[in-house]
Amino acid sequence: MSRFVITGASGGAPNRLEINDFVKNDKFFSLYIQALQVMSSNNQANIQSLFQLGGIHGLPYIPWDGATGGKAWDDSTQWGGYCTHGSCVLPEQQIMQQNAEAIAATYKVDQAAWKQAATDIRQPYWDWAANAIPPDQVIALKQVSITGPEGKMVTVDNPLYHYKFHPVDPSFPAPYSGWTTTLRQPGSTRPNATDDVARLRLVLGRAQSDITSSTYSMLTRVHNWTAFSNHTVGDGGSSSNSLEAIHDGIHVNVGGRGQMADPSVAAFDPIFFLHHANVDRMLSLWSALNPGVWVSRGDSQDGSFTMPPEAPVDENTTLTPFWNAQTTFWASAGTRDTAKLGYTYPEFNGLDMGNPAAVKTAIGAAVNRLYGSSIFGGFSRLSASASAGKEAEKPAAREITERAAAAPLTATNFLVQPASGNGHGHGDSQPTVHPGHPTPPEGDFWDWTARIEFKKYELGCSFSVLLFLGAVPEDPEDWLCSENLAGAHHAFVNSSAGRCANCRGQGDLLAEGFVHLDNAIAQHSGLGSLEPGVVEPYLTQALQWRVQKVDGTPADLESLEVSVVCTPLSYPPGSMFPVPGEPRSYNGITHGRPGGCRHA
């Protein structure tokens, strides 16, 4: 039997484009929509259908293109998906481009240009760290206008809006078994539930600062593979989220009660591939900032369709089900250079990839410009508050503000202009970013971070630990949209985990995450400083938390521990990023409260 070999896209290594730029390119967007229509309408038994590609990540737990392990898959001991995160975009990109090339050949007007566009098209990515709310062409428009083969504008059904099952697979559990399409932030789990686009925008908008600050901290302060790649306890002392933790939060925030918040069915939502293309991009950026660091030895945790639980994995472990030849699979060691797979990202344009030091410098500058305002912007707001001489109106803050006079903000010249638009350029140019570049402050400044730990499988479904500064809304439906929401850490959990003995056996598995609080403190506190003597009493009074399942119901999480850490940061001359000092725990902020720090 002939295998579908992953060769990468053909036609060199053009850029993957950010989705906000991609939708403005008429030829790319028109071809992409039509290619997705073909893949969506293909028989669900066809390995090149969107259904089969989505099934690589989870249900219906069947082989993709004959890829099986050395032993037969055991649904009582193994996770049923192949679940290879960034790599799962590779077959989708290749199949999408092949369909785009076939479609371009049908154009009767300017066919050469359409064929060239099909050669250059690559899977777009959604940079949620720069703009957490995707364009309407992804989340709001059931139909879109494209240029058809006759050269005229036509209105067609939008395959990015949702996937229509034909039929709903019998393996799906409730509520997904009752839905004929994928849904995002539906208002209920009833069979007649619909997307709530307005709520989706609100949830993602409220999460923006949290996502951006987590991304900046991950890229600039995490330097070993384990801390970067997964959210098990042990962040290497960086007080920073892993890429997996940030990835999980996007899933939960997009899906809510819908498919994206459940690993078993998440990949059927077309936004999945935009999300995972950005996960792949984050890996490329981080690797450029940490040359020589790559996949280190670990274990397979829950296992997969081809891998038993807790099997050793490293850069040479096969990435099933992605064949690189008729009898062998790709491994992580072969995927470091995206150009060999037929694509690159705008941040790498014009760089000499044979000069790691120069690449690191260029990517560091891009990261500062794209995401640096997430940390520096808080100082800008605090500086403005201090210089205006505002008195805090919030309870107990007046006395704290007076104390701030004795501990003035040392980073008052650390001002960054807000990003313009989505922070990305057009076509193959370098991303257009805000022109402000950080001015090194005099002395130290501070990163206040909440550390959140819990047992991942305790609630048996995806859930969120939400942090607030100030009052918490009475209605749990308002929690994710609250102006007082400071951030969250999310658990992305298979709702059918009970089918897997290893998942059940992992009931004590601890997950760790972080919420950076500086921007929320600047927004809500009325303080003019982040000095510990000023902030500690404020957080003791203002910081609250709640646990919420993805179905919207509040929950008690017995394993929860929320604690607060403050890390001094400096920006010495010549440094690319702020340099963290020794973190200090402020256990008293949360100690003595349910879910608070267990140690005084």
C-alpha positions in Angstrom: 0.0 0.0 0.0 1.4 3.4 -1.0 1.8 5.9 1.8 1.1 9.6 1.8 4.7 10.9 2.2 5.2 14.3 3.8 7.6 16.1 1.6 6.7 19.6 2.6 5.1 22.2 0.4 6.6 22.6 -3.1 8.1 25.8 -4.6 10.8 26.8 -2.3 10.3 28.3 1.2 8.0 31.3 1.1 6.5 32.9 4.2 3.7 31.6 6.2 1.7 34.8 6.7 -0.2 36.0 9.7 -3.9 35.5 9.1 -4.7 39.2 9.3 -2.3 39.8 6.4 -3.3 36.6 4.6 -7.0 37.5 4.2 -5.9 40.8 2.5 -4.2 38.8 -0.3 -7.0 38.1 -2.7 -5.3 35.3 -4.5 -4.1 33.5 -1.4 -7.4 33.9 0.4 -9.5 32.8 -2.7 -7.4 29.7 -3.3 -7.2 28.8 0.5 -11.0 29.0 0.9 -11.6 26.8 -2.2 -8.9 24.3 -1.1 -10.5 24.0 2.4 -13.9 23.5 0.7 -12.5 20.6 -1.2 -10.9 19.1 2.0 -14.1 19.7 4.0 -16.4 18.1 1.5 -14.2 15.0 0.9 -15.5 11.7 2.2 -14.6 11.5 5.9 -12.9 8.1 5.1 -10.4 9.9 2.8 -7.1 10.5 4.5 -6.8 13.8 2.8 -10.1 15.1 4.2 -10.2 17.7 6.9 -12.0 15.1 9.0 -9.2 12.6 8.8 -6.5 15.3 9.4 -8.5 16.4 12.4 -8.6 12.9 13.7 -4.8 12.7 13.9 -5.1 14.7 17.1 -7.9 12.7 18.7 -11.1 10.9 17.9 -12.2 8.7 16.3 -9.0 6.9 17.3 -8.3 5.1 14.0 -5.0 4.7 12.1 -4.1 7.6 9.7 -2.6 6.2 6.5 -1.8 2.9 8.1 0.5 4.3 10.9 0.4 1.9 13.8 2.8 1.1 16.6 4.8 -2.0 17.2 1.9 -3.3 19.3 -1.8 -3.0 18.7 -3.3 0.1 20.2 -5.1 -0.6 23.5 -7.9 1.8 24.3 -7.7 0.9 28.0 -4.1 2.0 28.4 -3.3 4.6 25.7 -4.4 8.0 24.6 -6.1 7.5 21.2 -4.7 10.4 19.2 -1.3 10.8 17.7 -1.2 14.3 19.2 2.0 15.8 17.8 1.0 19.5 18.1 3.0 21.7 15.7 3.8 18.8 13.3 0.1 18.1 12.7 0.1 21.2 10.3 2.5 19.5 7.9 0.1 17.2 6.0 -2.6 19.9 6.1 -0.3 22.4 4.4 0.8 20.0 1.8 -2.7 18.8 0.9 -4.0 22.3 1.0 -1.3 23.5 -1.5 -1.9 20.5 -3.8 -5.6 21.4 -3.9 -4.8 25.1 -4.5 -2.6 24.2 -7.5 -5.4 22.1 -9.0 -7.8 25.0 -8.5 -5.4 27.6 -9.9 -5.2 25.6 -13.1 -9.0 26.1 -13.7 -8.7 30.0 -13.7 -9.5 31.5 -17.1 -8.2 35.0 -16.3 -4.6 35.7 -15.4 -3.9 32.0 -14.9 -0.1 32.4 -14.6 -0.5 34.7 -11.6 -2.9 32.3 -10.0 -0.6 29.4 -10.5 2.3 31.4 -9.0 0.0 32.2 -6.0 -0.7 28.5 -5.6 3.1 27.8 -5.7 3.7 30.4 -3.0 0.7 29.8 -0.7 1.4 28.4 2.7 -0.7 27.6 5.8 -1.3 31.0 7.6 -0.8 31.4 11.3 -2.8 33.3 13.9 -0.5 35.3 16.1 -2.7 35.4 19.2 0.2 37.0 21.2 -0.1 40.1 18.9 -3.9 40.0 18.2 -5.9 37.5 20.2 -9.1 38.3 18.2 -8.9 36.7 14.7 -10.4 38.6 11.7 -14.1 38.2 10.8 -13.2 35.9 7.9 -12.3 33.3 10.6 -14.8 33.8 13.4 -17.8 35.8 12.2 -18.6 35.4 8.5 -20.6 32.4 7.5 -20.0 33.4 3.8 -17.0 35.2 2.3 -16.3 36.9 -1.0 -13.5 35.5 -3.2 -12.4 35.8 -6.8 -13.6 32.7 -8.7 -12.1 30.9 -11.7 -14.0 33.3 -14.1 -12.2 36.2 -12.6 -15.3 37.6 -10.9 -16.1 38.1 -7.2 -18.4 35.3 -5.9 -19.9 34.7 -2.4 -19.3 31.2 -1.0 -19.8 29.3 2.2 -16.9 29.9 4.6 -15.1 26.7 5.6 -13.1 28.6 8.3 -16.3 29.5 10.2 -16.9 25.9 11.2 -16.6 22.3 10.0 -19.8 20.5 9.0 -19.7 16.8 9.9 -21.1 14.4 7.3 -22.0 12.5 9.3 -21.3 13.1 13.0 -18.9 10.3 14.0 -20.5 7.7 16.3 -17.3 7.8 18.5 -18.1 11.4 19.7 -19.3 11.8 23.3 -22.0 14.3 24.4 -22.4 17.1 23.7 -20.4 16.8 20.5 -22.6 13.9 19.4 -25.5 16.3 19.2 -23.8 19.0 17.1 -23.6 18.8 13.3 -20.9 21.5 13.2 -18.0 22.7 15.3 -18.9 25.5 17.7 -17.0 28.2 19.5 -18.1 29.6 22.8 -21.7 28.2 22.5 -24.1 29.4 25.1 -25.1 25.9 26.1 -24.4 22.2 25.5 -27.9 21.5 24.1 -28.2 20.1 20.5 -29.6 23.5 19.3 -26.6 25.5 20.6 -25.0 28.0 18.4 -21.7 30.0 18.2 -21.6 33.1 20.4 -19.2 35.3 18.4 -19.7 38.3 20.6 -18.7 36.3 23.7 -15.7 34.8 21.8 -14.4 38.3 21.0 -14.9 39.4 24.6 -13.2 36.4 26.1 -10.2 36.6 23.7 -10.0 40.4 24.2 -9.9 40.1 28.0 -7.1 37.4 27.6 -4.9 39.5 25.4 -2.6 41.0 28.0 -2.2 37.7 29.7 -1.4 35.9 26.5 1.1 38.5 25.3 2.9 38.8 28.6 3.1 35.0 28.9 4.5 34.7 25.4 7.1 37.4 26.0 8.3 35.9 29.2 8.4 32.4 27.7 10.5 33.6 24.7 12.9 35.7 26.8 13.3 33.9 30.1 12.9 30.1 29.4 16.1 28.5 28.2 15.7 24.7 28.6 13.6 22.4 26.6 11.6 20.8 29.4 10.4 24.1 30.9 9.6 25.4 27.4 7.8 22.4 26.1 5.4 21.3 28.8 3.6 22.4 31.9 4.6 19.8 34.4 6.0 21.2 37.6 9.5 22.7 37.3 9.8 25.8 35.2 13.6 26.2 35.7 13.1 29.2 38.0 11.9 31.5 35.3 8.3 32.1 36.7 7.2 31.7 33.0 4.6 29.6 31.3 5.6 26.8 28.9 4.5 26.9 25.3 2.1 24.0 26.1 0.4 26.1 28.8 -0.1 29.0 26.5 -1.3 26.6 23.8 -3.8 25.1 26.2 -5.2 28.5 27.1 -6.0 29.4 23.5 -7.8 26.1 23.1 -10.0 26.7 26.2 -10.7 30.3 25.4 -11.7 29.7 21.8 -13.8 26.6 22.6 -15.6 27.3 25.8 -18.2 24.5 25.7 -17.2 23.8 22.1 -14.9 21.4 20.5 -11.7 23.4 20.7 -11.6 23.1 24.5 -11.5 19.2 24.3 -8.4 17.5 23.0 -10.4 14.6 21.7 -12.3 16.7 19.1 -10.4 20.0 19.0 -8.7 19.5 15.6 -12.0 19.4 13.8 -12.4 23.2 14.2 -10.7 24.8 11.2 -9.1 27.5 13.5 -7.0 24.6 15.0 -4.6 24.7 12.1 -4.2 28.5 12.3 -3.5 28.1 16.1 -1.0 25.3 15.6 0.9 27.0 12.8 1.6 29.8 15.4 2.7 27.1 17.9 5.2 26.0 15.3 6.2 29.6 14.7 6.8 30.1 18.5 9.1 27.1 18.4 11.0 28.6 15.5 11.4 31.9 17.4 12.4 30.3 20.7 14.9 28.0 18.9 16.5 31.0 17.3 16.9 32.6 20.7 18.3 29.4 22.2 20.7 28.0 19.5 21.7 24.5 20.1 18.8 23.7 22.4 16.3 21.2 21.0 14.1 18.3 22.0 15.6 16.7 25.2 14.9 13.2 26.6 11.6 12.8 28.4 8.7 10.4 28.4 5.5 10.0 26.4 3.2 10.8 29.5 -0.2 9.5 28.4 1.2 7.7 25.4 -0.5 7.9 22.0 -2.0 5.8 19.3 1.4 4.4 18.5 3.3 4.9 21.7 2.8 3.2 25.1 2.5 5.4 28.2 5.7 6.7 29.8 7.9 5.5 26.9 11.2 7.4 26.5 11.1 10.1 23.8 13.8 12.3 22.4 14.6 14.1 19.1 14.9 10.8 17.3 11.5 9.5 18.3 9.3 9.0 15.3 6.5 11.5 14.6 3.9 9.1 13.6 1.8 9.2 11.5 3.9 11.4 9.3 5.7 9.3 6.7 9.0 10.7 5.3 9.3 7.6 3.0 7.2 4.6 2.3 8.5 2.7 5.3 9.8 5.3 7.7 8.5 8.3 9.7 9.7 11.8 10.4 11.5 12.5 13.7 11.9 15.8 15.5 15.6 16.0 14.5 14.5 16.3 10.9 12.1 19.2 11.4 14.4 22.0 12.9 14.9 23.7 9.5 11.5 24.8 8.3 12.9 25.8 4.9 13.5 22.1 4.2 9.8 21.6 4.8 8.9 24.4 2.3 8.2 27.4 4.5 9.6 30.1 6.8 8.2 33.0 8.8 8.5 36.7 8.2 10.8 37.3 11.1 13.5 35.3 9.4 13.4 37.1 6.0 16.9 38.1 4.9 18.7 36.4 7.8 21.8 34.3 7.3 20.7 31.1 9.0 24.3 30.0 9.1 25.1 32.7 11.6 23.2 31.8 14.8 24.5 34.9 16.7 23.1 37.3 14.1 19.9 35.4 13.8 19.5 35.5 17.6 20.0 39.3 17.6 17.5 39.9 14.8 14.9 37.6 16.3 15.4 39.2 19.8 14.7 42.6 18.3 11.5 41.3 16.6 10.3 39.7 19.8 10.9 43.0 21.7 9.0 45.0 19.1 6.1 42.5 18.7 5.5 41.6 22.4 7.7 43.8 24.6 4.9 46.2 25.4 3.3 43.5 27.5 5.9 44.0 30.2 7.0 47.6 29.5 3.5 48.9 28.9 2.7 48.4 32.6 5.5 50.7 33.5 4.3 53.3 31.1 0.8 53.3 32.8 2.4 53.4 36.3 4.6 56.3 35.3 1.7 58.2 33.9 -0.3 57.6 37.1 2.6 58.7 39.3 3.4 61.8 37.3 -0.2 62.9 37.3 -0.2 62.6 41.0 -3.5 60.6 41.1 -4.8 59.4 44.4 -6.1 55.8 44.3 -9.8 55.6 44.9 -9.9 51.9 45.6 -10.3 50.5 49.1 -7.1 50.5 51.2 -5.0 51.9 48.3 -4.7 55.5 49.7 -2.3 54.5 52.4 -0.3 52.3 50.0 0.0 55.2 47.5 1.5 57.4 50.2 4.0 54.7 50.9 4.9 54.7 47.2 6.5 58.2 47.6 9.2 56.5 49.6 9.7 53.8 46.9 9.3 55.6 43.6 9.1 53.7 40.3 12.7 53.4 38.9 11.6 52.7 35.4 9.7 56.0 34.6 11.6 56.4 31.3 10.7 52.9 30.2 8.0 53.9 27.8 6.8 51.9 24.8 4.3 53.0 22.2 1.4 50.6 21.8 1.5 48.2 18.9 -0.2 49.4 15.7 -2.8 47.1 14.2 -1.9 43.4 14.6 1.8 44.0 14.7 2.5 42.2 11.4 3.5 43.4 7.9 2.2 42.3 4.6 3.5 39.8 2.0 7.1 38.7 2.4 8.3 41.8 4.2 9.4 41.9 7.8 6.6 42.4 10.3 5.6 46.0 10.8 5.9 46.6 14.5 5.4 49.5 16.8 8.4 51.9 16.5 9.0 52.3 20.2 12.0 50.4 21.5 12.6 49.9 25.3 14.9 52.5 26.9 16.9 50.8 29.6 15.7 51.9 33.0 17.9 53.0 35.9 18.0 50.3 38.6 15.7 47.4 39.0 12.0 46.9 38.2 9.7 44.1 39.3 7.7 41.2 37.8 4.8 40.1 40.0 3.6 36.7 39.1 1.0 34.3 40.4 2.1 30.7 40.4 -0.8 28.2 40.0 -0.5 24.5 40.6 -3.2 21.8 40.5 -3.8 18.2 39.6 -4.6 18.3 35.9 -7.2 15.4 35.8 -9.0 16.2 39.1 -12.1 17.6 37.5 -12.3 15.2 34.5 -12.7 17.9 32.0 -11.0 21.2 30.8 -11.2 24.0 33.3 -9.7 27.4 34.2 -8.2 29.0 37.3 -9.2 32.6 37.0 -7.4 35.4 38.9 -9.0 38.8 39.6 -7.9 42.1 41.1 -10.9 43.5 42.8 -14.6 42.3 42.8 -15.5 39.1 41.2 -18.9 39.1 39.2 -21.7 37.2 40.9 -22.6 35.4 37.6 -20.0 32.9 36.6 -20.9 33.5 32.9 -19.3 36.9 33.4 -16.0 35.8 34.9 -14.0 35.4 31.6 -15.3 38.7 30.4 -14.8 40.7 33.6 -12.8 43.9 33.5 -11.2 42.8 36.8 -9.9 39.5 35.3 -6.1 39.6 35.6 -5.4 36.4 33.8 -5.9 32.6 34.0 -4.2 29.2 33.8 -6.1 26.6 31.9 -6.3 22.8 32.0 -6.8 21.3 28.6 -8.3 17.9 29.4 -9.8 15.1 27.4 -13.4 14.7 28.5 -13.2 11.0 27.7 -10.1 10.5 29.8 -12.0 7.8 31.7 -11.6 5.5 28.7 -7.8 5.6 29.2 -6.3 3.7 32.2 -3.1 5.8 32.0 -5.1 9.0 32.2 -6.9 7.6 35.3 -3.5 6.5 36.7 -2.2 10.1 36.1 -4.8 11.5 38.6 -2.0 12.9 40.7 -0.2 14.5 37.8 0.5 18.1 38.7 0.4 21.0 36.2 2.0 24.4 36.7 1.3 27.8 35.2 1.9 31.5 35.8 0.0 34.7 35.4 2.0 37.9 35.1 0.2 40.6 37.2 2.1 43.8 36.4 -0.3 45.1 33.8 -3.4 44.3 35.9 -1.8 46.0 38.9 -1.1 49.1 36.8 -4.6 49.1 35.5 -6.5 48.5 38.7 -4.4 49.6 41.7 -3.9 53.3 41.3 -0.3 52.7 42.6 2.7 54.5 41.2 5.2 51.8 41.9 5.7 48.0 41.7 8.1 48.0 44.7 7.4 45.0 47.0 6.6 47.2 50.0 3.8 48.9 48.0 2.4 45.9 46.1 2.3 43.2 48.7 -0.4 44.8 50.9 -2.4 45.7 47.8 -2.4 42.1 46.4 -3.2 40.7 49.9 -6.4 42.7 49.8 -7.2 42.6 46.1 -6.2 39.2 44.6 -9.0 36.7 44.3 -9.5 33.5 42.3 -12.1 31.2 41.1 -12.2 27.8 39.3 -14.6 27.2 36.4 -15.2 24.2 34.2 -15.6 24.8 30.5 -19.3 24.2 30.8 -19.5 27.4 32.8 -20.1 25.9 36.2 -17.9 26.9 39.2 -15.8 24.1 40.8 -13.9 23.3 43.9 -10.3 22.2 43.2 -8.9 20.5 46.2 -5.4 20.3 44.7 -5.2 24.0 43.9 -2.4 26.2 45.2 -2.1 29.8 44.2 1.0 31.6 45.4 2.8 34.9 44.5 6.4 35.4 43.4 8.2 38.7 42.8 11.2 38.7 40.5 13.5 41.7 40.3 14.4 42.6 36.7 17.2 44.7 35.4 18.1 45.9 31.9 21.9 46.4 31.9 23.4 48.2 28.8 23.8 45.8 25.9 21.3 43.2 27.1 18.7 41.9 24.7 16.0 41.4 27.2 15.4 42.2 30.9 17.6 40.1 33.1 15.8 38.4 36.0 17.3 38.3 39.5 16.5 35.9 42.3 12.7 35.5 42.7 11.2 36.0 46.2 8.0 34.3 47.4 5.3 36.3 49.1 3.4 33.4 50.6 1.4 35.6 53.0 -0.5 37.2 50.1 -2.6 34.0 49.6 -1.8 31.8 52.7 -4.8 30.9 54.8 -7.3 31.1 52.1 -8.8 28.0 50.2 -6.5 27.2 47.3 -3.9 29.6 48.7 -0.2 29.0 49.5 0.2 26.1 51.8 3.2 27.6 53.6 3.2 30.8 55.5 
